[in-house]
Amino acid sequence: MRRFGAFWWDFVVGDDWRVAVGIALALGLTALLATTWASAWIVLPLAVAAVLWISLRRAAG
């Protein structure tokens, strides 16, 4: 069971835990907005682009 959990941790989090947290927050925000706003789908692609940009900037800097 421990190795199974370690696999999923490594698969989801990978090298940068900040990216995993950012995408998890974006998924949560999209889910919350989907109950009240019909166009909530746009939040996730924008959040992914923002998280990727921040991650690349941190790696290059």
N, C-alpha and C positions, 0 to 999 in steps of 0.2 A: 504494500500500500504506500509505503514511503517513497519508493522509486517511481510509482505512478504519479504521485503528487509532485515529485521533483521534475518529472518530465513535463507536466502541464505548466508548472511554474516557469521552467526554461522556455517552453513553447510560447507562452503568452507574454511573459515579461522580457525574455531574451536578454540583450545587453543593456538596455536602457529602461529602467522602471518608469521614468518620466513619460515616455511615449505611451506605455501601457495605461498609466493613470489618466493621461490626456484623452486617449481614445475611450476609456471607460466613462469619463465624465461627459464626453461628447455623445456617447450612446445614451446615457441617462438623460441628458438634456433633450435629445431628440425624442426619446420616449415620453418625457413630460410634455413637450410641445405638441406631440402628435395627438394628444387628447383634446387640445384646444385650437390648434392651428393646422389647417389643411396642408400647407406647404412646408411642413417641418422637415421634409426629406433633405432640404438644401443645407441644413445645419451640419450634418455629418460630413459631406464632402469638403465643406469649407473648414471644418475643424481638422480633418485629416491633413489638408494642405497646410494649415497653420502649424500643426504639430510637426509635420515633416520639415517645414521651413525653420522652425526653432531648433529642431534636432540637428539639422545640417549646419546651421549657423554656429551652434555650440561645438560641433565636431571640427569645423574649419577654423574656428577662432582660437 
